Amino acid sequence: LGPLAGAAVGFLSVWLIENIRARYPISREYRALYGVGTVLVAYVAGEAVGGSGFLAVFFAGAVIVKTDYDLCDCFLEYGEVTAEMAMLLAFILFGALLSTTISTVPLVPALVFAALVLFVARPVAIGVVLRKVVVSKRARMFIGWFGPQGLSSLLFGLLVVLQGVPGAERLLAITGIVVVASVVLHGVSATPLIAAYGRAMAKETLPEEREATATGLFGGVHEQAPRVTVAELAAALAGPDPPIVLDVRTRSSSGRGETGIPGSIRVPPDDVAEWATEQPPGRPIVAYCT
C-alpha cells in the first residue's frame, strides 16, 4: 500500500502545481519547496495506510520524474544541498547512538561479518543487478565496490529497532560496525580508484560512454538519428541558415589530438540533453563523433 499511496501523492502534486502555475507565476525557489512538501506528504501517506513511508517517497518521486520534469529539476537544485546536510546530520546522530551500543557485540566476529558483506555479499548482489547493464568490467567492479552507501543500512536497522523486534539493538550495533568499516575502506580507496577509472576512460571509449542517457545503460537506445553526409553538412554550413555543429566525441576520442570541425561546439555526450533544453527552438543541430 505504501507505493500506491506514494504514487497517488505524486500524481496529485503534479496535477495541483500545474493548475496553480496555469493561473499564477511561481518562482523556482518556491517550486523547490513544494517538492520538499510533496516528500513529507508522501511519507505520511505511506505510513498512514500501514505501508512504508520510504517506499511511498520513492514512488512519489518516480511519478514526478516521469510526469513533470520541471518540478523535478527545481527540486534537484535545492534538494542536493539539503540532502547533503541532512545526510551529515544523520551520520552525526547515528554516530552518537552507536557509541552507546557498538560495545555490546564482540568486535572480531563483527569485523569478519563486515568483511564478508563488503568484499563478497555486496559486490555479488550488485553484480546480479547489473548483469544486463551496458557497462565495462571496470565500471561494474567500481560500482560493486563503492555503492550503495551505508546510510540506508542504518535507516533500515533503525526501523527494526522501532518495530520492537527482539535483538534489534544488537543487529543495529553490527550494522554500525559494517558501516564504519565501509566508511574507512571506501574513504581510503576512493581517490586512487577514481583516478584509475579516469585514466581508463581517457585511454579508450568504454561501453557506458556510448549510451546517450542513463536509461540507455539498461538495454541500449535503439532510435537512430537522421544522418548527413560531409557534402550535405558543407552545403548547409554555407547556406543562409547554418546548423549548430556539436562535437560530442568521448573524452578518449577528443583527447587524441584529432582535428575537429571548425566552429563546432564541444559538448560532452552526457550533457547533450541538458544543453539542448537551453537552446532556442527551430535551428537545426548536427552532432558528430568518431
Residue, then its C-alpha position, 0 to 999 in steps of 0.5 A: l500500500g505504501p507505493l500506491a499511496g506514494a504514487a497517488v501523492g505524486f500524481l496529485s502534486v503534479w496535477l495541483i502545481e500545474n493548475i496553480r502555475a496555469r493561473y499564477p507565476i511561481s518562482r523556482e525557489y518556491r517550486a523547490l519547496y513544494g517538492v520538499g512538501t510533496v516528500l513529507v506528504a508522501y511519507v505520511a501517506g505511506e505510513a498512514v495506510g500501514g505501508s512504508g513511508f520510504l517506499a511511498v517517497f520513492f514512488a512519489g518521486a518516480v511519478i514526478v520524474k516521469t510526469d513533470y520534469d520541471l518540478c523535478d529539476c527545481f527540486l534537484e537544485y535545492g534538494e542536493v544541498t539539503a540532502e547533503m546536510a541532512m545526510l551529515l546530520a544523520f551520520i552525526l546522530f547515528g554516530a552518537l547512538l552507536s557509541t552507546t551500543i557498538s560495545t555490546v557485540p564482540l568486535v572480531p566476529a563483527l569485523v569478519f561479518a563486515a568483511l564478508v558483506l563488503f568484499v563478497a555479499r555486496p559486490v555479488a548482489i550488485g553484480v546480479v543487478l547489473r548483469k544486463v547493464v551496458v557497462s565495462k568490467r571496470a565500471r561494474m567492479f567500481i560500482g560493486w565496490f563503492g555503492p550503495q552507501g551505508l546510510s540506508s543500512l542504518l535507516f533500515g536497522l533503525l526501523v527494526v529497532l522501532q518495530g520492537v523486534p527482539g535483538a534489534e539493538r544488537l543487529l543495529a550495533i553490527t550494522g554500525i560496525v559494517v558501516v564504519a568499516s565501509v566508511v574507512l575502506h571506501g574513504v581510503s580507496a576512493t581517490p586512487l580508484i577514481a583516478a584509475y577509472g579516469r585514466a581508463m576512460a581517457k585511454e579508450t571509449l568504454p561501453e557506458e560512454r556510448e549510451a546517450t542517457a542513463t536509461g540507455l545503460f539498461g538495454g541500449v537506445h535503439e532510435q537512430a538519428p537522421r544522418v548527413t553526409v560531409a557534402e550535405l553538412a558543407a552545403a548547409l554550413a554555407g547556406p543562409d541558415p547554418p546548423i549548430v555543429l556539436d562535437v560530442r566525441t568521448r573524452s578518449s576520442s577528443g583527447r587524441g589530438e584529432t582535428g575537429i570541425p571548425g566552429s563546432i561546439r564541444v559538448p560532452p555526450d552526457d550533457v547533450a540533453e541538458w544543453a539542448t533544453e537551453q537552446p532556442p527552438g527551430r535551428p537545426i543541430v548536427a552532432y558528430c563523433t568518431 
